[in-house]
């Protein structure tokens, strides 16, 4: 597993059910990266907490139709990483205005500072793939498996984990999208004996046939 730079706090989330495209045309999926560091802000995205161009408002609360991920034992770093990754990819267009809302549901599994930034982030209007999911009043379910690649050694207060998530999206009208595989890379922090996610990056699984 590749190390995620510890100086960066943010998310890289590909907004699209069918995959991610390198362009940002209005006709296809687009990638929205929200990052911030101590000294700079990405030139491709707004600073956390500020509004992206044509940004959408957050959705509403509730349990997604894909189901709530079972509660994780906070003292088990692998369980926390898996639960946060799956929650982030359980989208539901009845509750959500964009995939960002699903990540907000993972906020209880995050450090206080990271949860605050995720909740405050605003994203641009999702592309055609999200629109297709919404047309079908769709939602997504997930399964997960750990990344078997070596990760940096854990310390008493920090850990890095990778989680592969298979996301299956369907609609109430019988429509179903082919399963999409994602790699969720996370840095976790232990405070008071409890592990919480301090950083999350979501990318298509390498070699899964999803455009980067």
Secondary structure, DSSP 8 states (H G I E B T S, - for coil): -----TTEEEEEEEE-SS---SS--TTS-EEEEEEEESS-B-TTS--TTS--TTB------S--TT-------TT-HHHHHHHHHHHHT--BTTT-SSTHHHHHHTGGGB-HHHHHHHHH---B---HHHHHHHHTT-EEEEEEEE--S------SSEEEEEEEEEEEEE-TTS-EEEEEEEEEEEEEEEETTEEEEEEEEEEE-TTSS---
